[in-house]
Amino acid sequence: MTPTRTLPGVTDRLLPLVEPGPELTPAQVSRYSRHLLVPGMGIEAQRRLLNARVAVVGAGGLGSPILAYLAAAGTGHLTIIDDDVIDTTNLQRQVVHRTDAVGQRKVDSAAGYVRGLNPDVSVTVHHTRITPENAQALLAGHDLVLDGADNFPTRYAVSDACAALGLPVVWAAVLRFDAQISAFVPGLEGSVSLRDLFPVPPRPEDVPSCSEAGVLGALVGQVGSIMAGEAVKLICGFGEPLVGRVLLVDALSQRTREVPLRPVGAVVAPPAHEQVRELVPLVEVSAEEVRDELAGTDGPGGPGGPGGPAPVLLDVREPAEHALGTVPGALTVPVGEVLTWEELVGQLPDGPVVVYCKTGPRARRAAAHLVKVGHPDVRVMTGGILAWIERVDPTLPTY
């Protein structure tokens, strides 16, 4: 259990997570001199940093500034865990990766960046996805974990493993212009975890990814830097970490606020109203089938034979995505607007409807709503616009 101390005006101020390592060499005194001048840091704190073992989950948008600033700060050992490879669309925000690294494993690219930045820092990489089955084995032996994952299954796996291991976690989530940041420290009286913040996992269609909704590149730099700062404070034992509170960042207005976070008790199972979700069966059609229907030659999933009514295509992406290109003739209505429709009169032309988004989740959500409000023939284009681009119209840009 992590010990605590109480200082005047500060409750549950944490003791340092890491014992000081060896004395600094003259070269290290010079390299970290700007840290040594900071009140609360000094030589002893720098020795703690150099003796720390930190696991970073994700080598992407948040992982990039985390790794850059922890490596520059002299964090002695960094373990990088990520199962992805670098894509061109990552380069807008994942600043440790270079254009010539596209196609490489992110862990290898990030490790090369760290080694080139600071030879005092050793690096271990795991090119794998964290799951409930392997999380404890991957995270054991570290002093601290920073969670820069972009999906809830990974976040829960990290949180649960760290709670079991007694490891502190610095956590954040970013989407578009908004971010949430907090630190979870097991062992404290009234300690909290991710499951206190999100007791029930949200449905995938309710939580769009950055690839679907976008993210301001500079915001992940801002948030990842805050996470790195929280890590340094926890390792060295100074300041007031984000424990028991969630920092909310709105980059669009550049305002921040915080909300307190209190334990809600162990959640063994979702509440009854969350366990039972009304399922709407949806028919899916391929991009090729949609192409054939539009051309008047119905495929296997078509409306029933040559000469049948052409489908109404409904593109439920956002306006910025519509500007990148659509399936010819599609109506463009963002999913949020579709979900406000209480009846179909005046909203859509008569005939079967095929709904699509970028990859599928938003389309399924919109299609299910159309079924609920009474549409008799609604289908979803499997794979969304990306499938259309890949297999029907490669002239449109992939994003």
C-alpha positions as CSV (number, residue, x, y, z in Angstrom):
1,M,0.0,0.0,0.0
2,T,1.3,3.5,-0.8
3,P,1.9,5.4,2.4
4,T,0.5,8.9,2.9
5,R,1.3,11.9,4.9
6,T,-0.7,15.0,5.8
7,L,0.8,18.4,5.3
8,P,-0.7,21.8,6.4
9,G,-3.7,22.5,4.1
10,V,-3.1,19.3,2.1
11,T,-4.8,15.9,2.7
12,D,-3.5,12.6,1.5
13,R,-0.4,14.1,0.1
14,L,1.5,11.1,-1.3
15,L,4.9,10.1,-0.3
16,P,7.3,9.5,-3.2
17,L,6.7,6.3,-5.2
18,V,10.3,5.6,-5.8
19,E,13.4,5.5,-3.6
20,P,16.4,7.6,-4.8
21,G,18.9,5.9,-7.1
22,P,22.6,6.4,-7.2
23,E,24.3,9.8,-6.9
24,L,24.1,11.9,-10.1
25,T,27.2,12.0,-12.3
26,P,28.6,15.4,-13.3
27,A,27.1,14.9,-16.7
28,Q,23.7,14.2,-15.2
29,V,23.9,17.3,-13.0
30,S,24.4,19.3,-16.1
31,R,21.8,17.6,-18.2
32,Y,19.0,17.9,-15.5
33,S,20.1,21.2,-14.1
34,R,16.8,22.9,-14.9
35,H,15.0,20.3,-12.9
36,L,17.4,20.7,-10.0
37,L,16.5,24.3,-9.7
38,V,12.7,23.7,-9.4
39,P,11.3,23.9,-5.8
40,G,10.3,20.5,-4.7
41,M,12.6,18.8,-7.1
42,G,16.3,19.0,-6.5
43,I,19.0,16.3,-6.6
44,E,17.1,13.7,-4.6
45,A,13.9,14.0,-6.8
46,Q,16.0,13.6,-9.9
47,R,17.6,10.5,-8.4
48,R,14.1,9.1,-7.8
49,L,13.2,9.7,-11.5
50,L,16.3,8.0,-12.7
51,N,15.4,5.0,-10.5
52,A,11.8,4.8,-11.7
53,R,10.2,2.1,-13.8
54,V,7.1,3.4,-15.7
55,A,4.8,1.6,-18.1
56,V,3.1,3.6,-20.8
57,V,0.1,2.0,-22.4
58,G,-0.2,3.4,-26.0
59,A,2.4,4.9,-28.2
60,G,0.0,7.2,-30.0
61,G,-1.5,10.6,-29.5
62,L,-1.2,10.7,-25.7
63,G,1.8,8.3,-25.5
64,S,3.9,10.5,-27.7
65,P,4.1,13.5,-25.4
66,I,4.2,11.2,-22.4
67,L,7.2,9.3,-23.7
68,A,8.9,12.5,-24.9
69,Y,8.7,14.3,-21.6
70,L,9.3,11.4,-19.4
71,A,12.4,10.4,-21.4
72,A,13.7,14.0,-21.4
73,A,13.0,14.2,-17.6
74,G,15.3,11.2,-17.1
75,T,12.8,8.5,-16.1
76,G,15.1,5.5,-15.7
77,H,13.1,2.8,-17.4
78,L,10.1,3.1,-19.8
79,T,8.0,0.1,-20.9
80,I,6.0,0.8,-24.0
81,I,2.9,-1.3,-24.7
82,D,1.0,-1.0,-28.0
83,D,-0.2,-3.4,-30.7
84,D,-0.6,-0.9,-33.6
85,V,1.5,0.1,-36.6
86,I,2.0,3.6,-37.8
87,D,-0.5,4.9,-40.3
88,T,-0.4,8.2,-42.2
89,T,-3.4,9.5,-40.3
90,N,-1.4,9.2,-37.1
91,L,1.1,11.8,-38.0
92,Q,-1.2,14.7,-37.4
93,R,-0.7,14.3,-33.6
94,Q,1.6,11.3,-32.8
95,V,4.7,13.4,-32.8
96,V,7.3,10.7,-31.9
97,H,6.7,9.0,-35.3
98,R,8.2,10.2,-38.6
99,T,6.8,10.0,-42.1
100,D,9.4,7.4,-43.1
101,A,8.2,5.2,-40.2
102,V,4.7,4.6,-41.7
103,G,4.0,0.9,-41.6
104,Q,6.4,0.2,-38.7
105,R,5.3,-1.0,-35.3
106,K,4.6,2.0,-33.0
107,V,6.5,0.5,-30.1
108,D,9.7,0.2,-32.1
109,S,9.4,3.8,-33.5
110,A,8.7,5.2,-30.1
111,A,11.5,3.3,-28.5
112,G,13.9,4.6,-31.1
113,Y,12.8,8.1,-30.3
114,V,13.3,7.6,-26.6
115,R,16.8,6.1,-27.0
116,G,17.8,8.9,-29.3
117,L,16.6,11.5,-26.9
118,N,18.2,10.3,-23.7
119,P,20.7,7.5,-23.2
120,D,20.0,7.5,-19.5
121,V,16.7,5.8,-20.2
122,S,16.3,2.1,-20.9
123,V,13.3,0.9,-22.9
124,T,11.3,-2.3,-23.1
125,V,8.6,-2.8,-25.7
126,H,5.6,-5.1,-25.9
127,H,3.9,-5.2,-29.3
128,T,0.6,-6.5,-27.9
129,R,-2.8,-5.4,-26.9
130,I,-3.5,-5.4,-23.1
131,T,-6.3,-7.7,-22.1
132,P,-7.7,-8.8,-18.7
133,E,-5.7,-12.0,-19.2
134,N,-2.3,-10.5,-19.7
135,A,-2.5,-7.1,-18.1
136,Q,-1.1,-8.0,-14.7
137,A,1.9,-9.9,-16.2
138,L,2.7,-6.9,-18.4
139,L,2.4,-4.2,-15.7
140,A,3.8,-6.0,-12.7
141,G,7.2,-4.7,-11.6
142,H,6.6,-1.0,-12.4
143,D,6.2,1.9,-10.1
144,L,3.6,3.7,-12.1
145,V,1.4,3.2,-15.2
146,L,0.3,5.9,-17.6
147,D,-2.8,4.9,-19.6
148,G,-3.0,6.5,-23.0
149,A,-5.3,3.9,-24.5
150,D,-8.0,4.9,-26.9
151,N,-10.7,2.3,-26.0
152,F,-12.6,1.3,-22.9
153,P,-11.8,-2.5,-22.9
154,T,-8.1,-1.6,-22.7
155,R,-8.7,1.1,-20.1
156,Y,-10.7,-1.2,-17.9
157,A,-8.1,-4.0,-18.2
158,V,-5.3,-1.6,-17.2
159,S,-7.4,-0.1,-14.3
160,D,-8.4,-3.5,-12.9
161,A,-4.9,-4.9,-13.2
162,C,-3.4,-1.9,-11.4
163,A,-6.0,-2.1,-8.6
164,A,-5.0,-5.7,-8.1
165,L,-1.3,-4.9,-8.2
166,G,-1.5,-1.8,-6.1
167,L,-0.1,0.4,-8.9
168,P,-1.0,4.0,-9.3
169,V,-2.4,5.0,-12.8
170,V,-2.4,8.3,-14.5
171,W,-5.3,8.2,-17.0
172,A,-6.8,10.5,-19.7
173,A,-9.2,10.4,-22.6
174,V,-9.3,12.9,-25.5
175,L,-11.8,13.5,-28.3
176,R,-12.2,16.4,-30.6
177,F,-11.7,19.5,-28.3
178,D,-12.3,17.8,-24.9
179,A,-10.3,15.9,-22.5
180,Q,-10.5,14.3,-19.0
181,I,-7.5,13.6,-16.8
182,S,-7.1,11.9,-13.4
183,A,-4.8,9.8,-11.2
184,F,-5.9,6.7,-9.4
185,V,-3.8,5.5,-6.5
186,P,-4.8,2.2,-4.8
187,G,-4.4,1.8,-1.1
188,L,-5.5,5.3,-0.1
189,E,-8.5,5.7,2.2
190,G,-11.4,6.4,-0.2
191,S,-9.3,5.6,-3.2
192,V,-11.0,5.5,-6.6
193,S,-10.5,3.9,-9.9
194,L,-11.7,4.2,-13.5
195,R,-14.8,2.1,-12.5
196,D,-15.8,4.8,-10.1
197,L,-15.7,7.3,-12.9
198,F,-17.4,4.9,-15.4
199,P,-19.1,2.1,-13.5
200,V,-20.8,0.7,-16.6
201,P,-18.9,0.4,-19.9
202,P,-20.5,2.6,-22.5
203,R,-21.7,1.0,-25.8
204,P,-19.2,1.3,-28.6
205,E,-21.6,3.2,-30.7
206,D,-22.0,5.8,-27.9
207,V,-18.3,6.5,-27.8
208,P,-16.9,7.4,-31.2
209,S,-13.1,7.0,-31.7
210,C,-10.7,9.6,-32.8
211,S,-10.8,8.0,-36.3
212,E,-14.6,8.7,-36.4
213,A,-14.9,12.0,-34.6
214,G,-11.5,13.6,-35.0
215,V,-9.2,15.2,-32.4
216,L,-7.3,18.4,-32.2
217,G,-3.6,17.4,-32.5
218,A,-2.3,20.0,-30.2
219,L,-4.8,18.9,-27.5
220,V,-3.3,15.5,-27.1
221,G,0.1,17.2,-26.7
222,Q,-1.3,19.4,-24.0
223,V,-3.0,16.5,-22.2
224,G,-0.1,14.1,-22.5
225,S,2.2,16.7,-21.1
226,I,-0.1,17.1,-18.1
227,M,0.0,13.3,-17.6
228,A,3.8,13.4,-17.7
229,G,3.8,16.1,-15.1
230,E,1.5,14.1,-12.9
231,A,3.8,11.1,-13.2
232,V,6.8,13.2,-12.1
233,K,5.0,14.6,-9.1
234,L,3.9,11.1,-8.0
235,I,7.3,9.6,-8.5
236,C,9.1,12.4,-6.7
237,G,6.5,13.1,-4.0
238,F,5.8,16.8,-4.4
239,G,2.8,19.0,-5.3
240,E,-0.8,17.9,-5.3
241,P,-1.5,15.2,-7.9
242,L,-4.9,14.8,-9.6
243,V,-6.1,12.2,-7.0
244,G,-9.8,12.2,-6.2
245,R,-10.6,14.7,-8.9
246,V,-11.0,14.8,-12.7
247,L,-9.6,17.7,-14.7
248,L,-11.8,18.7,-17.6
249,V,-10.1,20.5,-20.5
250,D,-12.1,22.3,-23.2
251,A,-9.6,23.3,-25.8
252,L,-12.2,25.1,-27.9
253,S,-12.7,27.8,-25.3
254,Q,-9.4,27.0,-23.5
255,R,-11.1,26.6,-20.2
256,T,-10.5,24.0,-17.5
257,R,-12.5,22.9,-14.5
258,E,-12.4,20.0,-12.2
259,V,-14.9,17.7,-10.5
260,P,-14.5,15.6,-7.4
261,L,-14.4,11.9,-7.8
262,R,-15.6,9.6,-4.9
263,P,-15.8,5.8,-4.7
264,V,-19.1,4.3,-5.6
265,G,-18.3,0.8,-4.4
266,A,-17.3,-2.3,-6.3
267,V,-19.5,-2.9,-9.4
268,V,-20.0,-6.6,-9.6
269,A,-22.5,-6.4,-12.5
270,P,-24.2,-3.5,-14.3
271,P,-27.5,-2.3,-12.9
272,A,-30.5,-4.1,-14.3
273,H,-31.5,-1.3,-16.5
274,E,-28.0,-1.4,-18.1
275,Q,-27.9,-5.1,-18.4
276,V,-31.0,-5.3,-20.7
277,R,-30.6,-3.3,-23.9
278,E,-33.2,-3.4,-26.6
279,L,-31.6,-5.0,-29.6
280,V,-32.8,-4.0,-33.1
281,P,-32.0,-6.6,-35.7
282,L,-30.3,-4.9,-38.7
283,V,-29.7,-6.2,-42.2
284,E,-26.2,-5.4,-43.6
285,V,-25.3,-5.1,-47.2
286,S,-21.8,-4.8,-48.8
287,A,-20.5,-1.8,-50.7
288,E,-20.6,-3.9,-53.9
289,E,-24.3,-4.7,-53.3
290,V,-25.1,-1.0,-52.8
291,R,-23.2,-0.2,-56.0
292,D,-25.3,-2.8,-57.9
293,E,-28.5,-1.5,-56.5
294,L,-27.7,2.0,-57.5
295,A,-26.9,0.7,-61.0
296,G,-30.2,-1.1,-61.2
297,T,-28.8,-4.6,-61.0
298,D,-29.8,-5.9,-57.6
299,G,-27.2,-8.1,-55.8
300,P,-28.0,-10.8,-53.2
301,G,-29.0,-8.1,-50.7
302,G,-31.0,-6.0,-53.1
303,P,-34.7,-5.1,-52.8
304,G,-35.9,-8.0,-54.7
305,G,-35.2,-7.9,-58.4
306,P,-34.4,-5.7,-61.4
307,G,-36.5,-2.6,-61.5
308,G,-37.0,-2.5,-57.8
309,P,-36.9,0.9,-56.0
310,A,-33.4,2.3,-55.7
311,P,-32.3,2.7,-52.0
312,V,-32.1,6.0,-50.3
313,L,-28.6,6.4,-49.1
314,L,-28.2,8.1,-45.7
315,D,-24.7,9.3,-44.8
316,V,-24.7,10.0,-41.0
317,R,-21.1,11.3,-40.7
318,E,-20.3,14.8,-39.7
319,P,-20.2,17.8,-42.2
320,A,-16.4,17.9,-42.2
321,E,-16.4,14.2,-43.3
322,H,-19.1,14.8,-45.9
323,A,-16.7,17.4,-47.5
324,L,-14.2,14.6,-48.1
325,G,-16.6,12.8,-50.4
326,T,-19.8,10.7,-50.3
327,V,-21.5,7.9,-52.1
328,P,-23.2,9.6,-55.1
329,G,-26.7,10.8,-54.3
330,A,-26.5,10.2,-50.6
331,L,-28.4,12.4,-48.2
332,T,-26.0,13.9,-45.6
333,V,-27.5,14.1,-42.1
334,P,-25.3,13.8,-39.0
335,V,-26.2,10.9,-36.7
336,G,-27.0,13.4,-33.9
337,E,-29.7,14.9,-36.0
338,V,-31.2,11.6,-37.1
339,L,-31.5,10.6,-33.4
340,T,-33.8,13.6,-32.8
341,W,-36.3,12.4,-35.4
342,E,-39.5,11.3,-33.6
343,E,-41.3,10.4,-36.8
344,L,-40.3,9.9,-40.5
345,V,-42.8,12.2,-42.2
346,G,-40.8,14.8,-44.2
347,Q,-37.4,13.4,-43.2
348,L,-36.7,10.8,-45.9
349,P,-38.0,10.0,-49.4
350,D,-40.1,6.8,-49.7
351,G,-38.2,3.5,-50.3
352,P,-35.6,1.3,-48.7
353,V,-32.8,3.1,-46.8
354,V,-29.2,2.2,-46.6
355,V,-27.3,4.0,-43.8
356,Y,-23.5,4.4,-43.7
357,C,-20.9,6.3,-41.7
358,K,-17.1,5.9,-41.7
359,T,-16.9,2.3,-40.6
360,G,-20.2,1.3,-39.1
361,P,-21.0,2.2,-35.4
362,R,-22.8,5.4,-36.1
363,A,-24.7,3.9,-39.0
364,R,-26.0,1.1,-36.9
365,R,-27.1,3.5,-34.2
366,A,-28.9,5.7,-36.7
367,A,-30.5,2.6,-38.5
368,A,-31.7,1.2,-35.2
369,H,-33.4,4.5,-34.5
370,L,-35.1,4.6,-37.9
371,V,-36.5,1.1,-37.2
372,K,-37.8,2.2,-33.8
373,V,-39.6,5.2,-35.3
374,G,-41.3,2.9,-37.9
375,H,-39.3,2.6,-41.1
376,P,-40.0,-0.8,-42.6
377,D,-36.8,-1.3,-44.7
378,V,-33.5,-0.1,-43.2
379,R,-30.1,-1.6,-43.9
380,V,-26.5,-0.7,-43.0
381,M,-23.6,-0.7,-45.5
382,T,-20.9,-2.9,-44.0
383,G,-17.6,-1.1,-43.5
384,G,-19.0,2.3,-44.3
385,I,-17.4,4.8,-46.6
386,L,-14.0,3.2,-46.1
387,A,-15.3,0.0,-47.7
388,W,-16.8,2.0,-50.5
389,I,-13.5,3.7,-51.2
390,E,-11.5,0.5,-51.0
391,R,-13.7,-1.7,-53.2
392,V,-15.8,0.7,-55.3
393,D,-14.4,4.2,-55.7
394,P,-10.7,4.5,-54.8
395,T,-10.6,8.1,-56.1
396,L,-12.1,9.3,-52.8
397,P,-9.5,10.1,-50.1
398,T,-9.1,7.6,-47.2
399,Y,-9.1,9.2,-43.8
